[in-house]
């Protein structure tokens, strides 16, 4: 990609980690494929990107959020004004960084970026737009944006975006190339876990998940008696009080895990929610999973998990059924069956898309190069 040096790539995916992490994974891939390319992240002041993006070393430009209400009301009446304000701000950013392509991942920041890139006043030549949809059911921003896009990609079939190329979800290289067996000893030492005992990893996203916390902490006695260690990320606003029997492998409870690559490497089984990014990372790592979809929303977490569950890489458990009795009964049985775990691991690796980030980045750079060439010819 050396001939593309100096290309300017803008990634737009803010608000939640589910939008930001794929954007940053693609940004990392752009840098690997073309070290001279300039990457700018577009976000809003209210999203997690204000901390996540600078921590990864990328230039972050902020625009006002443009939420798209799903129900009638005052917020809906304010939408045209908010959207116009956001589009104008996004247009200024695209001009300032001399953007050659916009890569959007949905959320409040994405639609203004799409409109800014494709609007007549954006530049003498419209900026190409590449959309990636991570969820099994596309959000409003990407559904609207697909009409403006030059290329549309999706994590799974049937996302609701017509003609989308299925590429999986971009994940960090540390996860995509993770060798769990090679890192196992280092990972367990890092968290202070028993080097030999089977380990259950539990997490519910950055805020934790109360149902998962109560179910697993409440089963600490049974897990300890079965010789199972636990790494439990319970969320910064939550606490757990597990009571393990004397002599049991350690139950390590932490508010948050920064090194998820090491957490995956330390574990033999995971209990977690099934956000799109979570499913992608767990699948890429080849880690057997018990997914517990959020019980509210539009059911997209269940849809996210179904392909890997159907492939045999994971189990799906309703939130109400994730109890201490379930954990005490099912987890020791599963961790005590090495053949079944191995089959789930193999199914996970086979159903994942480890190199989605490179695919999206390469397509973005190709669109950017075409745009740059077109400008030079004018």
N, C-alpha and C positions, 0 to 999 in steps of 0.2 A: 504493500500500500504506500510505498515511499513516494510515488508520483502524486499522491493526494495530499502531500504535506501542506500544512496551513489551513486545512479545512476547519470550518467552525460548526460544531455539533451542539445543539441545544436539546437537553433531555427535560421533559416536563412530566413530573410525577410527584405530587406532594400530598400532604395531609397525614396519611397513615403509612406504616412500614410496608404494607402490602403494595403501595404504589411507589414508595421511595426505593426500596431494596432492589426491585428489578431495574429501575432507572440507573442506580449506582452500579449494578452488575454490568449493564450495557456500557456505561461510562468507562468502567475499568477495561472492558473488552476493546473499546475504541482506542484507548491508550496503548493496549498491547499490539493491536493491528496497525496503528499509525501513531507512533510516539510524538509526531509533530502536530497532530490534530489538537484543536482547542475545544475543550468541553465546558459548557456552561449549564448549570442546573437552574431551572425555573421553579420557584416555589411561592408560598404565601407566608406571612408572618405568624400564622396560627398553627402551622403544621410541624411535625417532628423533623422535617428537613432542616429547620434552623439549627439543629444540633448534629444530625446525622451527616448532612452534606459537608459542612466544613471539616468534620472529623475525618472524612475520607479524602480531603485535600482538593475539593472542587470549588470553583467560583459559584456562589449562589446569588441569584438576583431575585428579588421579591416583588410580587405584584399583589394587588388586592384580591381576595378570594371572590369567586363568583359561584356560590352554591345554587344548585338547581332544585328547588322544592318539588316534592312529589304530590303535594296536596294544595288546593286553593287556599288563599289567605293573603295577608299583608306581605309576607316574604315573596310570594309569587309576583305581586304587583311591583316589587322593588327589583325583580330580576333583570329587566332590560337595562336599567340604569347601572346596576352592579356589573353586568356583563360588559357593557360598553366601556366602563371605567377600566375593567381588567384587560380588555382587548387593547385599549390604547396604551396601557402600561406595558403589556407584552410586546406590542409593536415597537415601542421605544427600545426595549431590551434587544430584540432581534436586530434592530438597526445598529445598536451600539456594538454588538459582538459580531456583526457582519455574518449572520447565520447562513449556513448552506443547507441545513436540514433541521427539522424539528421532529424529535422522537417522543411521542406521548404515551403515557401509561394510564390515563384516566384520572378521575378526581377533579377537585375544584380548579386546579391550575391548568389542566389539559385543554379544555374547550377554548378558553381565551387564547391559548397558544396556537391551536389549530386555526382559529379565525384570524388571528394576527398574521399567520404565515400565508394564508390563502387570500386575504383581503387585497383589493386592488391597490390600496395605498401603502401596502407593506414594503414594496420595493419595485424597481422597474421590472423585475422578473419574479414571479411567485416562488416562495420557498417550498420545496417538497416536504411532505408530511408522511411520517411512518407511524402507524398506530400499533401498539401491542396491548392485548386484552388478557389479563392474568386469570380472571375469574371464569367459572363455567357459565355464568350468566352475565353478559356485558352490562356495564353501567351506562347511565344516560350520556355522559360526556363522550364516550367512545361510540355509542350508537349514533349520536349526531355527527361526531367527527368523521366517521367512516365515509361520509359523503364528500368530504374534503380531502381524503387521504390518497396518496399515490400508492401506498402499500399498506395492507392490513395483515397483522399476524395475531395468532391466538394461542393460548396454552393448550386448549383441548378442542375437539370438534363440538359443534353445536352451541357455540357461545352466543349466537344471535347476530354475529357480524358476517354479512354475506361475503363469500369468496375469501375468507381469511385463511392464510397459510398456517397450518398447525406446527408450531416449533417448540412448544413447552414454555416454561417460565425461566427467564434468565436468573441464575443464582451466582453468588460469589464464587470465584475460582477456588477459594479455600474449601468450599463445600463441594463444588463440581468435581474437583480432583482429589477429594478426601479419601485417604487410605486408612480406614478405621483400625484395621489390625496393626498397621505399622505405628500408629499413634496411641494405641490403647494404653500402654504403660505410662507414657508421658501424661496423657490426659487424666488418668486416674490419680497420679501423683499430684497433678495440678489442683484437683478438687479435694484431695485428701480421702479418696475412696479406697476400699479394699482392692488390692491388685488382682485378686483371684475370684472373688464372688461375682455372680451375675448382678448387673446393675440396671435398675429401672430409672429412666429419665422422665421427669414430669414438668411440664410448663404450660402456661395458658396465655402466652403473649406477654407484652411488656407490662400489662396491668394485672396479670395473673387471672385465675379463674376459680371462683369460690367453690363451685361444685367439685372440681378436680382436687382442689386443696383439701377439702373436707374428706373426700373419699379416700385419697391416698394416705393422708396423715392418720386418718382413723384406722387404717389397715396396717399401720407401722408394726404392730406386734406380730401379726401373722406373717408379714414380709420378713421381718427379722428372724422369726422362728424358722422360716424356710431358707434362711441363709442368703437373703437378697439385700443388696445395698441399694440406696436410693439417692439420686441427685434431684432435688425438688426446687425449682425456681417458682416461688409463690407470688411474686408481684411486689412492688415496692410499697404498696399501701396495705398489704396483708401480712398476717403472721400465721404460722402453724406451730402446733405443739405435739410432735410425734413422740410416742413412748415405745422405744424398742427394748426388747429383752436384753439382759446382760450377755455379753459375748457376741451379739449380733453384728453383722457388717454395718458400717456407718450409714446413718441416714443424714445426708448433708442437705440442709435447708438454707437457701440463699434468696435474697429479694429478686436478683436479676443475674443473668449470665451474659457477659460480654463476649466470651469466646465460645460461640455455639459450635464451631468446628470441633473443639476439644470435648464439648458436652456430647456431641453425637459419637465421637470416637470412644468415649468412656462407656457408653451405654450398650446394652443388648436389646432393649425394648423401650419404646416411648409411649407415654399417654399424653395426648395434647389435643387442642382444638384443631380444626381443619380449614384454617384460612388458606388461600391459594398459595401464598409464599411458604407457609409452614409445610404444606403437603409437598411442594416442589423440593424444598431442602431435605426433608426427611427421606423422600424417594431417591433423590440424587445420592444421598449418603448410604442408601441401601439398608436403612434401619427399620426393622419390623415395628409396626405402630398399631396402637389402639386409638382411633380418632373419635372424638366426642364433639360433634358439631354444635355450634351455638344454637340454642332452642328458639331464638327469635330471628327477625329479619326475613328475607325472602327465600330462605332455604339454600342459599348458594354454598354454604360450608358443606352441607351434605353432598351437593353436586360436585364440589371440588374433590371430595374423597372417593367418590364412587368408582372412578376408573382404576385407581390403585387397589381398592378393595376387591373389585371384580377380577383384577389380575392376580389376586392372592397374596398381595404384599402387606395387607393391613386388615384390621377388623373395624367395624363401625358400631358404636354404642350410643344410644340416645342419652341425652343429658340426665334425664330422670333415672336411668338405669345405672349410671356411673356412681355406685355406692361403695362404701367400705366393704360390704359383703361381696360385691362383684370383684373388687380388687383382690381381696383375700383369697377368693376362690379361683379366679381365672389367671392372675399374673403368675403365681407359683407353678401352675399347670403348664403355662406357655413357656416360661423360662426353664422348666424342667424337661422340655422336649426339643433337644438340639436339632433334630432333623426337620421339625416344623419351622423353627427359626431360620434355618439355612434356606429352606424353600421360600420363605417370605422375603428373605434378603435377596435371593436370586430374582424373584418376581419383581421386587422394587427396582433393582438395577435395570432389569429388562424393560420396564414400563416408563422409566424416566427419560428426560431430555437433558443430559448433562451439559451440552454445549449450545444451549439456546442463546446465551449471551453473545457468543461469537457470531451466531447466525444473524441475530438482530443487528449487531454492530457492523458486520460486513455489508449488510443491505443498506444501512444508514450511510456508510461511507461511500457506497456506490452511488446512491441518490445525490449525496453531497458533491461528489466529483462531477456528475452530470450537470448539476446546477452551476458549479464553478466554471465548467467548460462553456456552458451556454452563455454565461455572463461575459466571458472573455471574447466570445464570438460576436457579441452585440456591437 
